[in-house]
């Protein structure tokens, strides 16, 4: 493998880790918002999720 191939693989791994981290962060925020809605909806007169 040439050094250019190694550099491309390393950059791709770095970007994949960054994208995975961003996706996990979005999933965590979605879970937090879902949990808040689940707890607060009955008090605010909103329809329940399930």
C-alpha positions, 0 to 999 in steps of 0.5 A: 500500500502506498503512503497516499492510500494509508493517508486516505484510510486514516482520513476516512476513519477520522471522518467516520468517527466524527460522523458517528459521534454526531449521529449519536449526539442527535440520537441522544437529544432525540431521546431527551426530547422524547422523554421530556414530552412523555413526562410533560404531555399529560400535565400540558393536556397534549396527547400521549405518545403511546 
